[in-house]
Amino acid sequence: MQALSSLRMTTWPAWGPGLLTAVTIAMAASFVAEHQGGPQLLFALFFGMAFNFAAEGPKVKPGIDFASRSVLRFGVALLGARITLEQITALGIAPVVLVVSGVVGTILFGAMLGRLLKRPVVEGLLTGGAVAICGASAALAIAAVLPRNEENQRFTLFTVVGVTTLSTVAMIVYPSVVKICGLDAHGAAVFLGGTIHDVAQVVAAGYLISPQVGDSATFVKLLRVATLMPVVACFGLMFRAQGGDADARPPVLPGFLVGFMALMALNSLGWLPASLAHGLSDLSRWCLVVAIAALGVKTSFQQLARLGWRPVFMLVAETLFLAALILAGVTVLR
């Protein structure tokens, strides 16, 4: 019996049960999102939170920790397969400058707003980065280089909930803004791609107007995704320089950022077949869903409720700031 038990341990890693739990939750969330509609990541988070009672179980905890960190970082690295430099340069210099200014400006606005509301600088940078770049994916990537503690993890989950909700609202409202402001196809693409938080919602909003706007808005959105690498690298260096507990500090250049850059370079050089790039992009999305499910298991609704109204105000204000900035830029460039 002892030999059999030892064999099971060698063939079934300690993180196996917890990882299987996260995958099962992710599959359920994906099924509901596909058949009923709605944000897949948000479903994964809420379904995971329903299993918070199992978070500290000795059989489940190692796998949940593995999914919320290692699977998450692997998924972020694979985001690089979505992007090529050709897509970015094809947009033209003015939209690139406008979108990059929107990213930088929103992050700085988030940091300033956090200071005004007397919140930790981490919260302003995390919410600002999530709104500015690519929603839940950016929140998870930025969180991976923040100091590791329960407070930051809890705030990351709140940010994922908030930014996903606001992205869904923007998907519905922003096409009407395009029509009210009389933007042409190019202006609409820059506005939608430069403001809506999540890639899927950008695609949906763009194609509500026209196929041309949908395609162009997706390229603009991918430009924002491309800024994820330098932003996360800067944040990692910033928090490492602050010192503190060596175990809690992020590495100088996390491995997942190296993977992100490598895949982006390979895709830009045309060395990634289109089918492989598409497959890696789908795998990236799936890894992020699994990671979100695991993070949900580790968090309870009571923990999120204790954060108060200030984080909600920060996310809404940052979203409105980015929309106003990009809309003003598009109007000037018209």
N, C-alpha and C positions, 0 to 999 in steps of 0.2 A: 504493500500500500504506500509506503514511504517513497519507493522508487517511482510509482505511478504519479504520485503528487509532484515529485521533482520534475518528471517529464512534462507534466501539464504546465508547470511554471516556466520551463524553457521554451515551450511551443506557444504559450499564451502570455504575452507580456503583462506586467502589472497594470499598464494603462489600458489594456484591452476592454474590460467591462465599461469603464467610463467613456472611452472613445465610441464604443458601440451605442451607448446611451445617447451621446450627442448626435451621432449619425442618424439614429432612429428618429429623434426629435426633428432633425433637419429634413428628413424624408417626409414626415407628417406635415411640416410647415410648407414644403414645396408642393405637396399634393393639394393642400387647401388653397395655396396661392394660384396654382394652375387651374383648378376647377371652379373656384369661387371668386377669383380675382383678389387683388390687394398686394401689399408689399411683402415679399418673401422673407426678407431679413427681419421685419417687424414681427411676423408670425413666429419665426424661429426664436426670437428673443422672448416673446410672451409664453410660448409653449415651454421653453426652457425654465422660465421663472416658476411655472406651475410645478416643477420638480425640484424646487429649492430644498425641500425637506430631505433630499438624498445627497445634498452637496458635500457633506462631511462624512459620508459613509466610507469606510476604509477600502472597499472594493471599487467604488466609483470615483473617489476623489483624484487618484493619480491620473486616470484617463481624462477627466474633465479638465484638470490643469494642463495636460498635454495638448488637448484640443484647443483650449483658450489661448495658448502661447505658440506652440510649434506649428500647429495646423494653420493658425491665423497668419503667422509670418510667411509660411510657404504660399498661402493664398495671395498675400500682398505682393510677394516677389513675382508671381505669375501675371500680375497686372501689366508688367512690362511688355508682354506679348501682344497687347492691344494697340501699341503705339508705334508709329514710325516718324522719323524726322521729316519725311516727305509730306505726311499729312499736316504737320505743323507749318512748314514753309509755304504750303499751298494756300494757306489762309490769307497771306499778305501781311505786311508789317504792321499796319494800323490795328487790325483786330488782335494780333498777337500782343502788341503793346497794351491795348485796352484790357484784355483778359488777364494778362500778368499783373497789371496795375490793380485790377480788381482783387486778385488773389492776395497780393501783398497788403493792399489797403484794408481788406476785410480782416486779415490776421492782426494787423496793428490796431484796428478799431476794436476788435475783440479784447486785446490786451488792455487797451485804455478803458474800455467799458468795465472789464473785470476789476480794474483798480478803483474806478469810481464807485462800484457797488461793493467794494471791500471784500472781494473774492480772491482766492489764491491765483497767482499768475498762470499756473497750469490750466485752470479752468478757462480763462480768457483765450489762451493760445489753442486749447483743444477745440472749443466751440468755434472760434474764428477759423481754424484750419479746416474743420469739418464742413462748415458752410462755404468756405472759399474754394475748396478743391473738389471733393467728390463724396460728400455726405458720410454715410456709415463707414465706407471703406477707408476714407481718410482718417476718421476718428479712431478706428482700430489700428491703423498704421502709426499714427502719432502716439497713441497710448502705449505702443510697444517700445517706445524710447523714453517714456516718462519714468520717473522714480517709481519703483514698485511698492505700492501700498494699497490697502483696501479702499481708502477714500478715493484715490485716483481711478481705481477699477469701477467703483460705484458711479462716479461721475461720467466715466466713459460710456457706461450703459445708458445713463440718462441722455447723454448726447446722441447716442444712436437712435433712441426712441424719438427724441425731439426733432432731429434733423431729417429722419425718415418721414415723420408726419408732415413737416413743413415742405418737404420735397413733393409729397403727394398733393398737398394744397397748391403748390406752385404749378404743378403739371396741369391742374384744372384751371387756375386763374390766369396764368401768364399768357396763354394764347389769346385771351380776351384783351389783355393789355396791348398785345401786338396790334390787334385790329383797331382798338381805340386810338392808339398813337399813330396809326397809318404807316407802320414800318413795311418796307419792301422785303423781298425774300432774303436778301443778304443781311439786312438789319435784324430781321426776325431770328435768323439762325444765330447771329452773334449774341443777341439778347437771351434767347432760350438756352443756348449752349453755355453762355457765360454766367448764368444765374441759378438754374435749377440744380439741385444738389446731387442727385443720383443719375447715373448714365441711363438706366432704363426709363426713368421719367422724362429725361431729355428727348429720348427717341420717341416716346409716346406723344409728347407735346408737339414736337416738330412735325410728325406725320399727321397730326390733327389739322395742320395748316396745308402742307403739301409734301410730296416725296422729296422735292428739292430742298426744302427747309429742313426736313428730317435728316437727310444725309449731311448737309452742311453743319447743322447744329451738333450732330454727333462728333464731327471733326473738331469743332470748337471745344466741346466737352472734353475730348481726349487731350487737348492742349492743357486744360486744367489738371487732368490726371497726371500729365507729364511733369507738372510742377511738384507732385507729391514727393519725388525723390530728393530734390534739393531742400525742400521745406523740412522733411523729416530728418535729414542729415544735420541741418542747422539746429533743430530742436535737440537732437541727440547730443551735439557738441555743447550746446548751451547748458543743459541739465547736468552733463558730466562735469563741466567746469565749476559747477556750484559745489562740488564735493559731497560730503555726507557719507553714509554707509556705502562701502565699496560694493557690497552685494546688490545694492539697490540702484546703482548707477548703470546707465546703458552703455554698451560698447561704443568706441569712437565711430566705427562704421559698421552698423549691424549687417549680418550676412544676408538678410532678406533684401536690403537695399542694393547690395552687390548683385544679387540675382535679378532684381528689377532692372538695373542698368544693363546687365549682360543681355537679357532677353530683348530689351528695347533696342540695343545695338544690333543684335542678330536680325531682328525684324526689320530694322532700317536698312540693313545691307542686303535684304532679300534672301537671307540664308534660312529663314523659317518658312516652310511651305504654308500656304494660306490655310490649308486644312488643319495643320498642326497648330498654327497660331490661334485659330478658332477654337480648337480643342483645349488648348491651354487656358484661353480666356474663360471657357465654360467651367474648367476645373477650378480656376481661381474663384469664380463666383460660388461654386459648391463648397470650397474650403472655407470661405468667409461665412457661409450659412451655418456650417458645422461649428465654426468658432463662436459665432453669435449664440447658437443654441447652448454651447458649453458655458459661455459667460452668463447667459440667462439662468442656468442652473445654480450658478454661484451667487445670484442676487435675488433679493426678495422685494416685493412691492413696497414694504414698509421702509426699506433702505432708500429707495428712490424718493418716496414721499418726504423723507426727512430733509431733502436738499432744499426745499422751499421754492419761492417764486422767482428769485433772482436769476437762476440758470435759465428759466423759461424766458424771462425778459431778454437775457443776453442773446439767446438763439434767434428770437423773433427780430430784435433790433439789428443783429448782424445780417439776417436774411434781407430785411428791408434796405439796409445800407448797400449791400451788394447789388440789389435790383436797381436802386436809384442811381448808383454809380455807373453801371453798365448801360442803363437806359439813357442817361445823360451823354455818355460817350458815343453811343450809337446815333443819337440825335445830332450831335455836333459833326460827326463824320459823314452824315448823309449828304 
